Amino acid sequence: MTDKLPSAPVRAEVLVQALPHMQRYDQEIVVIKYGGHAMGDPAAAEDFAEDIVLLEQSGVKPIVVHGGGPQIGRMLDKLGIKSTFEGGLRVTDEATVEVVEMVLAGSINKQIVGWISGEGGRAIGLCGKDGNMVTARKAVRTAVDPASNEERELDLGFVGEPEVVDRAVLDAVLKAELIPVIAPVAAGADGQTYNVNADTFAGAIAGAMNAKRFLLLTDVPGVLDKDRNLIPELTVEDCRRLIADGTITGGMIPKIETCIYAIERGVEAVVILDGKVPHAVLLELFTDYGAGTLVRA
């Protein structure tokens, strides 16, 4: 465990309510996906780092998986590399995948490690390549051509999806009481580097690690109904019904699909919550209020 406690205001606000909840998560793994938009605010980043350190000090075993889409976009613009999207995923050619790996496994990963270390935590930066933690396969997606109304296969380049997760590295890191911070970059069986969607990557990690909770920090409050009101809790069956009737649309669909994927692999529950809310992680895990939409079996 670490020596430095988070700031007094955080302890005062959270710990009064937290004690009854801590036993529920004692020695349990919690996977937190930290989104590219959610990490854009320095104050929110400091809150997030404090939350992660307090989780570890409370007996929880946090695993952080981060995205970085906006930061990748800015670097590609700076380098003059054009980037396009198909089916909501960044088409990743050879030049782009080099930038993706540099930004995700390099600057962003070490920045988050630094934030956690600055709050007294002992974090270690990793990516899916380390110790063959995650082996990826080329992602296959289809779309309907508006001109011909026929389905066509999208060529996304070096975009991958998790195929195999080997938990040996993460087990060793957690046993050493370190906080793993993982970039969603992985190698294929052919040795090729793949850019993996961070939500999908985190869901695969959560499933392989039998996580008690999987938190998806994003830039929206959670799942909204047709009147734009937050839905506090959903079952997997509810999720499928709301996708079918058009309540859940756009970018929320792949997030919900990731929730279902993780739950089907043994994760007890998944929460989609707004990463810009101060101390959203602690509010969700250690208070009665919650901070988003909880999805369960």
C-alpha positions, -999 to 999 in steps of 0.1 A, spaced: 0 0 0 10 36 -5 18 61 23 3 93 10 -35 98 14 -55 118 -10 -64 154 0 -84 160 31 -115 174 13 -117 141 -7 -115 120 25 -140 142 43 -166 140 15 -162 103 7 -150 83 37 -180 89 59 -202 71 34 -175 48 21 -168 25 50 -199 2 46 -191 -2 9 -154 -9 12 -159 -45 25 -179 -53 -7 -148 -45 -29 -120 -57 -5 -94 -75 -26 -117 -74 -56 -106 -63 -91 -122 -31 -105 -114 -22 -142 -117 15 -151 -118 26 -187 -106 63 -187 -118 80 -219 -99 105 -241 -124 132 -235 -128 126 -198 -90 131 -193 -89 165 -210 -95 186 -178 -65 189 -155 -87 192 -124 -107 162 -134 -75 143 -140 -63 151 -105 -96 139 -91 -94 107 -111 -58 100 -98 -69 106 -62 -98 82 -67 -75 54 -81 -51 59 -52 -78 58 -26 -93 26 -42 -59 9 -39 -54 21 -3 -89 7 5 -81 -28 -5 -95 -26 -40 -73 -38 -70 -78 -11 -97 -68 -17 -133 -69 14 -155 -73 11 -193 -72 44 -212 -82 58 -245 -68 88 -263 -87 95 -295 -86 134 -292 -49 133 -284 -42 110 -314 -62 133 -337 -42 163 -326 -9 146 -332 -20 133 -366 -29 169 -375 4 182 -363 22 157 -384 0 163 -415 -14 128 -416 -49 126 -428 -73 104 -407 -107 90 -416 -134 71 -398 -155 41 -409 -182 27 -387 -171 48 -358 -135 35 -359 -104 53 -370 -90 38 -403 -54 30 -393 -28 27 -420 9 21 -414 18 57 -407 -13 61 -384 -6 30 -363 29 43 -355 14 76 -342 -13 57 -323 13 36 -305 35 66 -298 6 86 -283 -12 58 -264 16 37 -251 39 67 -248 28 101 -238 -7 95 -225 2 63 -207 31 79 -189 11 110 -182 -16 90 -163 11 70 -145 26 104 -134 -8 117 -122 -13 86 -100 23 87 -88 18 124 -79 -11 114 -56 11 88 -38 2 57 -59 26 32 -74 15 29 -110 31 10 -139 25 18 -176 18 -12 -199 2 -20 -232 -13 -51 -247 20 -61 -262 38 -64 -228 42 -101 -219 18 -110 -247 -10 -97 -224 -35 -92 -253 -33 -108 -287 -54 -91 -313 -69 -101 -346 -78 -77 -375 -112 -62 -369 -139 -69 -395 -168 -45 -400 -194 -41 -426 -216 -12 -438 -244 -7 -462 -234 12 -493 -259 41 -497 -256 41 -535 -262 4 -541 -279 -5 -508 -256 -35 -506 -235 -45 -476 -198 -41 -481 -168 -50 -459 -149 -21 -445 -111 -21 -446 -100 -5 -414 -63 -12 -418 -45 -20 -386 -76 -19 -363 -78 -49 -341 -100 -65 -315 -89 -87 -286 -87 -124 -294 -68 -138 -264 -60 -122 -230 -32 -137 -209 -37 -125 -173 -2 -136 -161 14 -101 -163 -15 -84 -146 -17 -110 -118 20 -104 -111 16 -66 -111 -14 -67 -88 4 -91 -64 32 -65 -62 6 -39 -51 12 -19 -82 -16 -1 -102 -15 -12 -139 -23 15 -165 -28 -1 -199 -28 14 -234 -51 -4 -259 -23 -14 -283 -18 -50 -291 1 -74 -314 -15 -99 -336 -3 -135 -340 16 -123 -371 35 -97 -350 16 -68 -365 7 -39 -342 -31 -32 -339 -50 -2 -327 -78 -16 -305 -109 4 -294 -103 12 -257 -138 2 -246 -135 -32 -263 -100 -37 -249 -111 -28 -214 -141 -51 -216 -118 -80 -226 -94 -72 -197 -124 -70 -172 -137 -104 -184 -104 -121 -183 -97 -108 -148 -131 -117 -134 -136 -81 -123 -162 -73 -97 -169 -40 -115 -161 -25 -148 -165 13 -150 -167 30 -184 -158 67 -178 -170 87 -208 -183 122 -215 -220 116 -210 -240 109 -178 -248 74 -188 -276 58 -209 -305 82 -215 -341 74 -223 -360 90 -252 -368 120 -230 -330 124 -224 -333 113 -187 -307 91 -171 -316 54 -168 -300 44 -135 -300 6 -140 -305 -19 -169 -304 -56 -174 -287 -72 -205 -322 -79 -217 -332 -43 -213 -302 -32 -232 -310 -54 -262 -346 -41 -262 -335 -5 -261 -311 -10 -290 -339 -27 -310 -364 1 -303 -340 29 -311 -336 43 -276 -299 35 -275 -283 48 -307 -250 59 -322 -218 57 -301 -237 43 -271 -244 10 -289 -208 -2 -290 -204 8 -253 -235 -13 -244 -222 -42 -265 -190 -40 -245 -210 -41 -213 -229 -72 -225 -196 -88 -236 -180 -83 -202 -210 -95 -182 -212 -126 -203 -176 -133 -193 -183 -131 -156 -181 -94 -147 -207 -88 -120 -218 -54 -133 -207 -26 -156 -213 11 -150 -213 38 -177 -207 72 -161 -195 107 -167 -158 110 -161 -161 148 -158 -180 145 -126 -156 152 -97 -147 119 -80 -171 99 -102 -153 66 -94 -156 70 -56 -192 82 -59 -201 51 -78 -183 25 -57 -183 40 -22 -216 59 -18 -253 51 -21 -259 76 -49 -241 60 -79 -229 81 -108 -243 67 -140 -261 37 -155 -254 2 -140 -258 -27 -164 -261 -62 -149 -271 -97 -161 
